[in-house]
Amino acid sequence: MNVDRPLVEIGLPALGAVVALVCLLFGLRAGKRQRLVDNLPTSKTTGVFIGLVELKGTAEAEQPLVSYLTEARCVHYAWKVEESWSRTVTETYTDSDGKQQTRTRTESGWTTVAEGGEGIPFYLQDECGVIRIQPAGAKLEPQTLLRETCGRSDPLYYGKGPDSAVPDSDHRRRFVEQAIPLHAPLFVVGQARERDDVVAPEIVADDRAPLFLISTRSEQQVSHEFRAGFWLLGLLGLVLAPGAFLAREVMLHRDPALDQWLFVGVALVFLVAWLLGWVWMGRR
């Protein structure tokens, strides 16, 4: 196989460095958010001050929504219907002897045939009172209320899906709905401000806030996910940074052992950057 040597010589390490840097930045962001979640004290709804706060309670609304697929009462929902398809394709190609040949292959996939959703401002209630949440702009982590695949004999197939079919349909549909149900326990991190209509705080999106999260998971589960992201992305970057140089040597048919100190050096540089970034972001 012919290799573009200049491209491999420079491009492969550069690509590895860029991807490793992206992993580093996203990993550090996850670590910073884990620190924030772990260190921010939980406030009661009656003790919220203007600024970044953490709250725990249940989702409440005077006029809740009704979700489309499961018809559950909720404050937010999103649903999607996908249809399975497959087809056999015949194509012409030239073989190694320069002769024209034909072959068949099967293509398959899923096509979204319907989707929708809705959300409303709602209240978070704890044992002390309530506070209004404006969810626009938040990272939402709803519950999965429905994830079901069925055929045409199932009432759900046409009852909640369209009457028409996609080309080459297998007549199988996948129904998925996620929602924040009414009375669901919530973990919220966001910016508090004073409401315009009454003397009371509310939680809203703010570009200056490091996080706006509305989750149906517990604080511990959220923290564990951020911690996992920090370590997994960091380790991935640690592998990719020297790995790009190793791949370059292999593609250029060089002996990788001759540059083993280069691989170690690149890995050490990444480790130092990871550590310095972690310390620096922890002080911000």
Secondary structure as the mmCIF struct_conf table of DSSP 4:
data_model
#
loop_
_struct_conf.conf_type_id
_struct_conf.id
_struct_conf.beg_label_comp_id
_struct_conf.beg_label_asym_id
_struct_conf.beg_label_seq_id
_struct_conf.end_label_comp_id
_struct_conf.end_label_asym_id
_struct_conf.end_label_seq_id
HELX_RH_AL_P HELX_RH_AL_P1 ARG A 5 PRO A 6
HELX_RH_PI_P HELX_RH_PI_P1 LEU A 7 GLY A 11
HELX_RH_AL_P HELX_RH_AL_P2 LEU A 12 ASN A 39
BEND BEND1 LEU A 40 LEU A 40
HELX_LH_PP_P HELX_LH_PP_P1 PRO A 41 PRO A 41
STRN STRN1 THR A 42 SER A 43
HELX_LH_PP_P HELX_LH_PP_P2 LYS A 44 LYS A 44
HELX_RH_3T_P HELX_RH_3T_P1 THR A 45 GLY A 47
BEND BEND2 ILE A 50 ILE A 50
STRN STRN2 GLY A 51 GLU A 60
BEND BEND3 GLU A 62 GLN A 63
STRN STRN3 LEU A 65 VAL A 66
TURN_TY1_P TURN_TY1_P1 TYR A 68 THR A 70
STRN STRN4 ARG A 73 THR A 94
TURN_TY1_P TURN_TY1_P2 SER A 96 ASP A 97
BEND BEND4 GLY A 98 GLY A 98
STRN STRN5 GLN A 100 GLY A 119
STRN STRN6 PHE A 122 GLN A 125
BEND BEND5 GLU A 127 CYS A 128
STRN STRN7 VAL A 130 ILE A 133
TURN_TY1_P TURN_TY1_P3 ALA A 136 GLY A 137
STRN STRN8 LYS A 139 GLU A 141
STRN STRN9 GLN A 143 GLY A 151
TURN_TY1_P TURN_TY1_P4 ARG A 152 SER A 153
BEND BEND6 ASP A 154 ASP A 154
HELX_RH_AL_P HELX_RH_AL_P3 PRO A 155 GLY A 159
BEND BEND7 LYS A 160 GLY A 161
BEND BEND8 ASP A 163 SER A 164
TURN_TY1_P TURN_TY1_P5 PRO A 167 ASP A 168
STRN STRN10 SER A 169 PRO A 181
TURN_TY1_P TURN_TY1_P6 LEU A 182 HIS A 183
STRN STRN11 PRO A 185 GLU A 194
BEND BEND9 ASP A 196 ALA A 200
STRN STRN12 PRO A 201 VAL A 204
TURN_TY1_P TURN_TY1_P7 ASP A 207 ARG A 208
BEND BEND10 ALA A 209 PRO A 210
STRN STRN13 LEU A 213 SER A 215
BEND BEND11 THR A 216 ARG A 217
HELX_RH_AL_P HELX_RH_AL_P4 GLU A 219 MET A 251
TURN_TY1_P TURN_TY1_P8 LEU A 252 HIS A 253
HELX_RH_3T_P HELX_RH_3T_P2 PRO A 256 ASP A 259
HELX_RH_AL_P HELX_RH_AL_P5 GLN A 260 ARG A 283
#
